[in-house]
């Protein structure tokens, strides 16, 4: 059963400008491993985090570091969760997430499906 669907898009250049204007933003939004990724991948990870919040109907109540997508060459993206995100998923009976991320032509996008 589908519990929720989240979609988010990010303008990569605008996102990079935000990171430059607010130096602490990178640390606040991303795990240490994520921080090392290229700009387009960071924007895509941010889109994932926003899409997860939408799929779980919890914008504002989830901690940014509680969901992440490690980079694994040659592998499809896999969402990892913990803390506040895990608690909300458990509350809703979510047992699996489907994830699709992409970045092209200056736009990063993510789709997350939460399934029970």
Buried (B, 14 or more C-beta within 10 A) or exposed (E): EEBBBBBBBBEBEEBBEBBEEEEEBBEEBBBEEBEEBEBBBBBBBBBBBBBBBBBBEBEEEBEBBBBBBBEEEEEEBEBEBEEBBBBBBEEBEBEEBEBBBBBEEEBBBBBBBBBE
